[in-house]
């Protein structure tokens, strides 16, 4: 975990494209909105690795947003219920349910359907939001944080020192 945090810090402060970092966070959002533990989530995770994005930001976004997901579970469940009860989709959903392997995706679960649709809808706005936030961090916050007195004091703590050493190793290896 320390190495993942270190690589993300290197990416944020290095020359990694902000669009790659933002895409990683957007993938993390999409994966966080879909309940884990079903075949659909696993396939979506594997598919995400075929796209160019920062995997550290994806994992961090996934972890943080999974912790916040219970706050949004009710609206996601309601959205999923509405989607699964659209009359025009019933023949398609019935056909999908009767196919081999497809039921293991749990596509007919209200949280899966609502999470998928909300994740797809929120992917692009999240991408642009995180792209803006990475730019804001690099241009204004990073220099201020790096030179603050409190950060210099915090850097002396063992956990932070370990992250700092991992960052230095990552920079030395060329990330």
N, C-alpha and C positions, 0 to 999 in steps of 0.2 A: 504494500500500500504506500509505503514511503517513496518507493521508486516512481509510482504512478503520479503522486503529488509532485515530486521533483520534476518529472518530465513535463507536467502541465505548467509548472512555474517557468521552466526553460522555454516552453512553447509560447507562453504569454509574453515573456520578456525577450524572446529571440526573434528570428526572422521567419518563423512559421506564419503562413498566410492567415490573416484573421478570418478569412472565409472558411478555412479548414477547421479552425477552432470553433467557429460558430456552427458549422455543420455538425461537428461532434456533439455540441450541446443540444442541437435540434434533434439528432438521432437519440440522444439520451432522454429527451422529453417524450418522443414517440414511444420508446421502449418502456418508459416509466408509466405511461398512461395505460398500457396493456398489462393485465395481470400475468405474472411470470408463472412458469410451471406447466405450460401447455405447448403443444407442438408448434402452434402459430408463432408464439413469442420466440422460440428457439430458432425457427426458420428466419424470422425477421432479424434476429441478432446476427445470424450467419450471413444473411444478405447484406447487412450493414457493413461488413468487413470488405465487401467488394467495391465500396465507394471510397473516394479519397476524403478523409476527414481525420481529425485528431482523436485518436482512440482514448487518450487520457481524459479529454474534456467530455467525451461520450460517457465514460464510466463515472466520472464525477457528477455529471448532470443526472445520470440514471440514479445514482445513489442518493443524491440530495432530493431529487423530485420524488423518488419512491417513499422517502420519509414524509413528504408533504401530501402525498396522494390521498390519504384518508380524508383530508379536508375537501377534496373534489370528488369523492366517490359517489355521493348522492346524485349530483348533476350528470356525471358520466353514466351511471346506471339508468337514469331516466332517459337520457339520449339513446342509449343502447336499446331500451325497451321500445322507444318510439320507432327506431330503425327496424327492429325485428318484427314490428307489427304493421309495417307498410304492406298493404294488400297486394300491390304489384310485385313485391319481392317474394311472396309466399311460394310460388312454384319453383323459383330458383333456390330458395333456402331448403325446400323439401328435397330437391334433386341433390343439392350439396350434402345434405344430411345422410342421404342414402348411398353416397359414394364411399368407396373404401378409403381409409386414412383421414378423410376430411373431418369427420366428427372429432378426431383427436385434437384438432385445432381449437375446439370449443368456440367456433365462430358464432354459435347460437347462444352464448352466454351474454347477458346484457352488459356486463362490465367489459368484456372483450370487444364487442361490437361498438359500444360507446367510446371506449378507449382508442380503438383504431380510427374511428371517424374523427374524434376530437384531436387525435395526434396528427392525422393528415391535414386537418384544417389549421392547426396551430404550428405546423412545421415551418412554413415559410415566414410567418410573423416572428417566430422564435429565432429563426436564422438571422433575420435582419436586426432584431433586438440584440442578440448576442454579438453580432458583428459590430454594432454600434458600441456596445459595452466594452468589447476588447479594444476598440479604437480609443475610447474614452480612458480606459485603464492605461494603455500604453502612452498616451499623450499627456495626461494630467496626473493621474494617481501614482503611477509607478515611480517617477522621480521624487515625489513628495514622500512616499512611503519609504523608499530606499534610504533617504537622508534623515528620517525622523529619529529622535532620540529614543523613543520607546521601542522601535524596531531593533535598534542596536542593543538595547537591554534584553529584549526577548530573544535575540539571536544567541544569547549565552545559555539558554535552557537546553538540556540534553536532547529532547525530541526535536526541537527546532534546529539544533546543531547537526543532528543526523540528517535532517532534510537538506540543510545547507551543504553538507558534504556530498549528499547524493546529487544535488544540483550541480555542484562543482565537477563531479565525476561525469555527469551527463554532458556538461559543456565541454569538458576535456575530450570526450569521445565523439563530439560532433552531433550529440543528441541523436 
